Amino acid sequence: MSAPRIPRPVGPGWGRWVGRAIALGFWNTRIVGAENVPKTGPVIVAANHLGLADRPLMIGCTPRGTHILVKVELFRSPIGFLFRLTGQIPVDRRNGRPALAVALALLQRGRVVGIFPEGYRGRGDGSTARAGVAWLAVHSGAPVVPVAMLGTRRTGEGVGRIPGFRRRLHVEFGEPVTLEGLEGLPRREAVAAAQERLRAALADHVRTVAERTGLGLPTDGPEGLGASGSGGRDGTDA
């Protein structure tokens, strides 16, 4: 198996400024808790997932350049060149291992990796989490920062809809989660325990922020949105 192709750090650097301009200029985004992202070393940023705006928000609001796992189909779209230029990681939904290998290599180089543990756009309550984020955390030892993204989709809106101009959005970074106490477990058991711990941390963070800000989550998911919801699966986690 050939070594994974590692994106250069320059892409996420300038991509962050583009994403920030969109988050603060086109949308009315409030960013809270950015100081919770460690200034150096490997970091995993894990956010709930509501809609298409979540990716540029994560890129623009995270205080360090971030490599996000993105479904490979978007790299073949008219804007695919932007994902390549900004150093994002393509994920094949049929086999996510190569993407995880790239993400792990980036973390081992002290960079930031962004992921949506739910793996699809929908309710965005963080109550489900696939194993990719836990696998990365266990194998890299990187802290995981939970992120609540609110306002990017409202009840009744399709998961593929872009929020309107100057919509109020909220992005809040929580306290980093370190996976202590798993050292003696077999890797499979450690990943399973980490998956549940990270799922609970993200769900609790999203619920707390939603209650405090009044920006509630949509009451429907992709299964209740007809044709517009059928494209909700991102493959952004493996």
C-alpha positions in Angstrom: 0.0 0.0 0.0 1.4 3.4 -1.0 2.0 6.1 1.6 -1.0 8.5 1.8 -0.6 11.9 0.1 -0.4 14.5 2.8 -1.9 18.0 2.0 0.4 20.9 2.7 -0.4 23.3 5.6 -0.5 26.4 3.4 -4.0 25.5 2.0 -5.9 25.5 5.3 -4.1 28.7 6.2 -5.5 30.8 3.5 -8.7 28.8 3.4 -9.4 29.9 7.0 -9.4 33.5 6.0 -11.8 32.9 3.1 -14.1 30.9 5.4 -13.9 33.6 8.1 -14.9 36.3 5.6 -17.9 34.2 4.6 -18.9 33.4 8.2 -18.6 37.1 9.4 -19.4 38.9 6.1 -22.1 36.9 4.4 -23.5 35.4 7.5 -23.8 36.9 11.0 -21.8 34.4 12.9 -21.0 34.6 16.6 -17.8 32.6 17.5 -17.4 31.6 21.1 -14.7 29.5 22.9 -12.1 29.6 20.2 -9.5 29.8 22.9 -10.4 26.2 23.8 -8.6 25.0 20.7 -4.9 24.3 21.7 -2.6 26.7 19.9 0.0 24.0 19.1 0.1 20.3 18.6 -2.4 17.9 17.1 -6.1 18.6 17.6 -9.3 17.0 16.4 -12.3 19.4 16.0 -15.6 17.5 16.1 -18.8 19.3 15.2 -22.5 18.4 14.9 -23.8 18.5 11.3 -26.9 20.3 10.1 -26.3 21.6 6.6 -24.0 22.7 3.8 -22.8 25.8 5.7 -21.1 23.7 8.4 -17.9 23.1 6.4 -17.0 26.7 5.6 -18.0 27.6 9.1 -15.6 25.0 10.6 -12.8 26.2 8.3 -13.4 29.9 9.0 -14.1 29.8 12.7 -11.5 27.4 13.9 -8.5 29.5 15.0 -6.0 27.3 13.2 -5.9 26.0 9.7 -8.0 22.9 9.5 -8.1 19.8 7.3 -11.7 18.6 7.1 -12.9 15.2 6.0 -15.2 15.8 3.0 -17.0 13.3 0.8 -15.1 12.6 -2.4 -18.1 13.5 -4.6 -17.6 17.2 -3.7 -14.1 17.1 -5.0 -15.6 16.2 -8.4 -18.1 19.1 -8.3 -17.5 22.6 -9.9 -16.1 23.8 -6.6 -13.9 20.7 -6.1 -10.8 22.8 -6.8 -11.4 24.8 -3.7 -11.4 21.7 -1.5 -8.1 20.6 -3.1 -6.5 24.1 -2.8 -7.5 24.4 0.9 -6.0 21.0 1.8 -9.2 19.1 2.7 -9.3 15.3 2.9 -11.5 13.3 0.4 -13.6 10.5 1.9 -14.9 7.6 -0.2 -18.0 6.4 1.6 -17.3 2.8 0.4 -13.9 2.7 2.1 -13.0 5.4 4.6 -9.6 3.9 5.6 -7.4 5.9 3.2 -9.0 9.2 4.4 -8.4 8.1 8.1 -4.8 7.3 7.2 -4.3 10.8 5.8 -6.0 12.4 8.8 -3.8 10.4 11.2 -0.7 11.4 9.3 -1.7 15.0 9.6 -2.3 14.7 13.3 1.1 13.0 13.8 2.5 16.2 12.1 0.8 18.4 14.8 -2.0 19.7 12.6 -5.7 20.2 13.0 -8.3 17.7 11.6 -12.0 18.6 11.4 -14.7 15.9 11.4 -18.4 15.5 11.6 -18.9 12.4 13.8 -22.6 12.0 12.9 -21.5 11.4 9.3 -24.5 13.0 7.7 -26.5 16.3 7.7 -29.7 16.0 9.7 -30.9 16.8 13.2 -27.4 17.8 14.3 -28.0 16.9 18.0 -24.8 14.9 18.2 -26.6 11.9 19.6 -25.0 9.5 17.2 -21.3 9.2 16.3 -19.5 6.9 13.9 -16.2 5.3 14.9 -13.8 7.4 12.8 -13.4 10.2 15.3 -12.7 7.7 18.1 -10.2 5.8 16.0 -8.3 9.0 15.2 -8.3 10.1 18.8 -7.1 6.7 20.2 -4.4 6.2 17.5 -3.1 9.8 17.6 -3.6 10.8 21.3 -4.9 14.1 20.1 -7.5 16.0 22.2 -10.9 16.4 20.7 -12.7 19.7 20.9 -16.5 19.5 20.6 -18.1 22.2 18.5 -21.8 23.3 18.5 -23.0 24.7 15.2 -26.4 26.3 15.3 -28.6 28.1 12.8 -27.2 26.5 9.6 -30.5 24.6 9.1 -34.0 25.3 10.5 -37.0 23.1 10.8 -38.5 22.5 7.3 -35.4 23.5 5.4 -33.6 20.9 3.2 -30.2 19.7 4.2 -28.8 21.1 1.0 -30.0 24.7 1.5 -27.5 27.5 2.0 -28.5 29.9 4.9 -29.6 33.3 3.7 -27.6 36.5 3.8 -26.8 37.8 7.3 -28.6 34.9 9.0 -27.7 34.6 12.6 -25.4 31.6 13.2 -23.6 30.4 16.3 -20.3 28.4 16.5 -19.1 27.5 20.0 -16.0 25.5 20.9 -16.2 23.4 24.1 -13.5 22.2 26.5 -11.1 19.7 24.9 -11.8 16.1 25.7 -8.7 13.9 26.4 -9.2 10.1 26.4 -7.6 9.2 29.7 -7.9 5.7 31.3 -8.0 3.8 28.0 -4.3 2.9 27.9 -4.6 -0.7 29.1 -7.5 -1.7 26.8 -7.2 -3.6 23.5 -7.5 -1.1 20.6 -10.9 -2.3 19.6 -12.3 -1.8 23.1 -10.5 1.5 23.5 -12.1 2.8 20.3 -15.6 1.6 21.4 -15.2 3.3 24.8 -13.8 6.5 23.1 -16.7 6.5 20.7 -19.3 6.6 23.4 -17.4 9.1 25.5 -17.0 11.5 22.5 -20.6 11.0 21.4 -21.8 12.0 24.9 -19.5 15.0 25.1 -20.6 16.4 21.7 -24.3 15.8 22.5 -24.1 17.4 25.9 -22.2 20.4 24.4 -24.7 20.9 21.6 -27.7 20.7 23.9 -26.2 23.1 26.5 -25.3 25.7 23.8 -28.7 25.4 22.1 -30.6 25.9 25.4 -28.4 28.9 26.4 -28.5 30.7 23.0 -32.1 30.0 22.1 -31.0 28.8 18.7 -32.8 25.5 18.8 -32.1 22.5 16.6 -34.5 21.6 13.8 -37.2 19.2 14.8 -36.9 17.2 11.6 -34.1 15.1 10.1 -33.2 14.2 6.5 -35.7 11.3 6.5 -38.5 13.9 6.9 -37.4 16.3 4.2 -38.4 14.4 1.0 -36.1 14.7 -2.0 -34.1 17.5 -0.4 -33.1 15.3 2.5 -32.0 12.3 0.4 -28.6 13.9 -0.1 -28.0 14.3 3.6 -25.3 11.6 3.9 -21.9 13.2 3.7 -19.6 10.4 4.3 -17.6 12.9 6.3 -16.7 10.3 9.0 -15.6 6.8 8.4 
